[in-house]
């Protein structure tokens, strides 16, 4: 947002390639799929485990403390898998990393279908990135005969780390920002029980399939060390 194409890393531009055809799918991949009952059900099943406790409306960084080459959680020495912003973990020691934020605007319609397909990208629109009609991702859960639909418009905004309501969503990847991130990464690598995972912590523009695969790789690597 507010950057020229030459100021953005090529990996971001290459994420969603231009497809000269009439397919209604978002990505030009041979195999595309979602969890059978959606991501919400998948996450509920994952969290419904006796070894998992969920704590909401809390600032994890307030419960984490770094002591030389160890990170403590509530004064306990345990493995910490961190997926938040790395600059926030180190209290912005070298300055804030830039991210792009989003505002999700919901519109409710009393009709079966609003968009011609599930996602409409809007590269020429001065305000919105895209519009999404989520119910068509899961036709086996929400029948297409339903007379009500919701369309969500994604409005890009500048991330402000000082604003509590501003949420870091996407890393802005270019040479100056990667150099800044490398300073935080060097600090993180000195902490032996800290594991970084996800878009924010690793400052990478992961797609969903890639970040799931990478998370499983990190988990398997950790289990093999035990």
N, C-alpha and C positions, 0 to 999 in steps of 0.2 A: 504494500500500500504506500503510494507516494514515491515509489522507486522506479527507475527506468529498467528496461529489460536487461541492459548491460550491467546493472548493479545486482542482479539476482543470479544465484548459482544455477548452472544448467540443469542440475538434478531436479530442481523444482519445476522448471518449465517442461521437463520430459516426463513428469509424473502422469499426466493425462494427455496422451497424444491426440492430435487431430485425426479424425477418422472420416474419410470421404465416402461415407455410405449412409444408409438410412436405418441403421440398427438403433434400437431404443435403449440399449445397454450403455451404462456410463463409461466403462472401460473397454478397451479393445483387446480383451483377453479371451483365450479359447474357453477357459473354465471359470465361471463366476457363480458364487453361491453364498448363502447366508445360513446361520444356524436354523435348524428345522422349525423351532418355535420362537425364533428371534433372539437377539442378544440379551434382552431383559431376562428371559427365562434361563438362558445359559449362565448368566451371572448369578441369579438366584440359586441355581444348582451348585455352582462353585462355592458360594458363600455359606451354603447350608451344610457346614462341616464342623464337627466338634472342636477342631483345632483352629478355627477361624473366628475371630471376634471383630466386629465392625464398630468403629467409633466415628460418629458423625458430628458435624459442626465443631470441629476442633482443628487447631493449627498444629500440624505434625512437627513443624520446625521448633515450636515452643517446647516440645517434649523430647527433642533430640539435642544432644550436646556432644561436641567433638573434643576429645582428650588425646592430644598428640596423634597417634596413628590408630585410634579406635573411635568409634561413634557409639554413644550410649542412648538407649531409649528408656526414659524414666529411670535413669541411673542403673539400668541393667545392660550387661554386655551380651547382645544377641546379634545375629545377622540382620542387616537392614537392607531391604530392597527398596530403593528410592526411585520414584517416577515423577517427582516434582521438578521445579526449576532449580538448576544447580546454583545459580547466582543467589537465589533465596536461601538455600541451605547454608551458604557461606556468608550470609548477611550482606550481600552485595559488596564484598571486599574490594573487588576490582571494578565495580560499576555494574549497572543493570544490563542484562542481555536483552536485545530487542525481540519482541514477538508481535505477531499479528493477533488481534482479538476479533471476536464475532459477537453480534447481537442477533438473536433468533426471534423474528417477528412471526407470530402465529395468526393465521386468518382462517375463520371457520365458515364453511359453506354448506347450505342445505341442498346438496346435489351429490349424485353418485361419484362423478369424476370431474375434476377441474382441469388438470394438466393433461396433455396428450400422452405423456409417459411419466414415470416416477420422478425423474430429475430433469430440470431444464437449466442448463448453464447459460449465464448472461454476461459474456465477456465485454459487451459494449455498454452495459448498463452502468451509469455513474454511481449507483447506490448499492445494488445487490449483486452478489456473486452468482447465486443460483436460487431456484425454488424447488422444493421437494414435497411430494405428496406421499408420505411415508406408508400409508396403508397398502400401497401397491407393491411394497417389498415383501409383504406377508399375506398373499391372497388366501392362504390356507387358514389364517386366523381371522382376518376381517374380510368378509365376503364383498365382492365388488357390487353386489346389489344394494349395499347400505346407502341410505339417502343422505348421509352426512359425511363430509370430508374435511380434513385440515391440511392447509398448505403452509409450509414454513419457509420464509425468506431469510437468507443469510446475508447480513449486512456487515462488511468488514469495518473494523475500527482500529485505531491505534491503541496498543496496550500501554497502560500506565501502572507501573508496579507500586505506586503510592496510593492508588485507588483500590479500595477493597472490592468493589463491584467489577473491576476490570479483570478479565481472565486471560492468561496466556494460552493461546490455542496452537499457533504455528510458529516455528522458529523462522527468522528471516536470515537466510543463509547467504553470506557473502564473505569475502576475505577478511575485512576488519572484524566482523562478528565472530567468525571462526577463530581468529587470533585471540579474541577476548575469552571465548569459551575454553580455549586450550589452557588458559591460566587456571580456570576453575577445575578443569579436568585433571591437571597436574596435582592440584590439592586433593581431589577426590581419590586419586590413585595411591596416595600415601595412606589411606585409611583401609585397613585390611579387612574389615567386616562390612564394608559398604559395597553394594551392588547397584549399578545404575541401569535403568531399563525404561524405555519409552521415548516419545518425541521430545518432551521437555528436558528430561535428565540427560539424554544423549545428544540433544540439539540436532535432531535429524527429522526429515520430513517423511516419516514412515507411512506407508499404506497399512490398512488393517491386517491383511494377510501376512505382511512382512513383520509387523510388530508382534503378532501372535507367535509366529515361528521363532523370532528372536527371543521372546520371553521364555518359550519352552527350552531353547538352547541354553539360556542362562540358568534356568532351574535344573536342567540335567547336569550341567557342569558343576553346579553347587552340590547336588546330591552325590556325585561321583567323588567329591573331595571329602565327604563325611566318613 
